[in-house]
């Protein structure tokens, strides 16, 4: 189990570091989006507002925290909403096309959340009190 956790941490963390850096400073080629398509309209909205730069920062930071190991639970918390948005983008804007990497990263995320479950269990309480 420990080796599987390390492998998943490295793959998930490295993937988000690379893709986060690519958002902040593009170095991977991206195919052009069809004009007036839903993904192109989404990109036209997100690009000029610098929203994607914020997403890139969270991807980079979350990936680094996951790779470090001791901070993996915090990294998983930062990456979970990013993964939800990745899956939503592919499902709702691309009709499921290109969803495979998002599903693989989501599987890594879910496995790691399970592996670090003792750090997440206190969140699911019905007796929360302010001290």
C-alpha positions as CSV (number, residue, x, y, z in Angstrom):
1,X,0.0,0.0,0.0
2,X,2.8,2.4,0.9
3,X,4.5,2.0,-2.5
4,X,1.1,2.5,-4.3
5,X,0.6,5.7,-2.3
6,X,4.1,7.0,-3.3
7,X,3.5,6.2,-6.9
8,X,0.1,7.9,-6.9
9,X,1.4,10.9,-5.1
10,X,4.3,11.3,-7.6
11,X,2.1,10.9,-10.6
12,X,-0.7,13.1,-9.4
13,X,1.7,15.8,-8.0
14,X,3.9,15.8,-11.1
15,X,0.9,16.0,-13.4
16,X,-0.5,19.0,-11.7
17,X,3.0,20.7,-11.4
18,X,3.5,20.3,-15.2
19,X,-0.1,21.4,-16.1
20,X,-0.1,24.2,-13.6
21,X,3.3,25.5,-14.9
22,X,1.9,25.2,-18.4
23,X,-1.0,27.4,-17.5
24,X,1.3,30.0,-16.0
25,X,3.9,29.8,-18.7
26,X,2.7,27.8,-21.7
27,X,5.2,25.4,-23.1
28,X,3.1,22.4,-24.2
29,X,1.4,22.8,-27.6
30,X,-2.4,23.0,-27.5
31,X,-4.5,22.3,-30.5
32,X,-6.6,25.3,-31.6
33,X,-10.2,25.2,-30.4
34,X,-12.9,25.3,-33.1
35,X,-14.2,28.8,-33.4
36,X,-17.4,29.6,-31.5
37,X,-17.4,26.2,-29.8
38,X,-18.3,26.0,-26.1
39,X,-14.7,25.4,-25.1
40,X,-13.5,28.4,-27.2
41,X,-16.2,30.6,-25.6
42,X,-15.1,29.4,-22.1
43,X,-11.5,30.1,-22.9
44,X,-12.4,33.5,-24.3
45,X,-14.0,34.3,-20.9
46,X,-11.4,32.8,-18.6
47,X,-8.2,34.0,-20.4
48,X,-8.5,37.8,-20.2
49,X,-9.8,37.7,-16.6
50,X,-6.7,35.8,-15.4
51,X,-8.9,33.2,-13.8
52,X,-6.9,30.4,-15.4
53,X,-3.7,31.9,-13.9
54,X,-5.3,31.4,-10.5
55,X,-6.2,27.8,-11.4
56,X,-2.6,27.3,-12.5
57,X,-1.3,28.6,-9.1
58,X,-3.6,26.1,-7.3
59,X,-2.5,23.3,-9.5
60,X,1.1,24.0,-9.0
61,X,0.8,24.5,-5.2
62,X,-1.4,21.4,-4.8
63,X,0.9,19.3,-6.9
64,X,3.9,20.4,-4.8
65,X,2.1,19.7,-1.6
66,X,1.1,16.2,-2.7
67,X,4.6,15.4,-3.8
68,X,6.2,16.6,-0.5
69,X,4.3,13.8,1.3
70,X,3.9,15.3,4.8
71,X,1.6,18.0,3.3
72,X,-0.3,15.6,1.0
73,X,-3.7,16.0,2.7
74,X,-3.6,19.8,2.2
75,X,-2.5,19.3,-1.5
76,X,-5.4,16.9,-2.0
77,X,-7.8,19.5,-0.6
78,X,-6.5,22.1,-3.0
79,X,-6.6,19.7,-6.0
80,X,-10.1,18.2,-5.4
81,X,-12.1,21.3,-6.7
82,X,-9.7,21.6,-9.6
83,X,-10.5,18.0,-10.6
84,X,-14.2,18.6,-10.3
85,X,-13.8,21.5,-12.7
86,X,-11.7,19.4,-15.1
87,X,-14.3,16.7,-15.2
88,X,-17.1,19.2,-15.5
89,X,-15.3,21.0,-18.4
90,X,-15.0,17.7,-20.3
91,X,-18.5,16.5,-19.6
92,X,-20.4,19.7,-20.1
93,X,-18.4,21.6,-22.6
94,X,-16.7,18.8,-24.6
95,X,-19.4,16.2,-24.4
96,X,-17.0,13.7,-22.7
97,X,-14.2,14.1,-25.2
98,X,-10.7,14.1,-23.7
99,X,-11.9,13.1,-20.2
100,X,-9.5,10.2,-19.7
101,X,-6.7,12.1,-18.0
102,X,-9.2,13.8,-15.7
103,X,-10.6,10.4,-14.8
104,X,-7.1,8.9,-14.1
105,X,-6.1,11.9,-12.0
106,X,-9.5,11.6,-10.1
107,X,-8.8,7.9,-9.4
108,X,-5.4,8.9,-8.0
109,X,-7.0,11.6,-5.9
110,X,-9.7,9.3,-4.5
111,X,-7.2,6.6,-3.8
112,X,-5.0,9.1,-1.9
113,X,-7.9,10.5,0.0
114,X,-8.7,7.0,1.1
115,X,-5.0,6.4,2.0
116,X,-4.9,9.6,4.1
117,X,-8.5,9.1,5.4
118,X,-7.6,9.5,9.1
119,X,-6.7,13.2,8.3
120,X,-10.0,13.8,6.7
121,X,-12.3,12.0,9.2
122,X,-12.6,15.0,11.6
123,X,-14.2,17.0,8.9
124,X,-17.2,14.7,8.8
125,X,-18.5,15.4,12.3
126,X,-22.0,16.2,13.4
127,X,-20.8,17.5,16.8
128,X,-18.8,20.5,15.7
129,X,-18.3,23.2,18.4
130,X,-16.4,26.4,18.6
131,X,-13.8,26.3,21.5
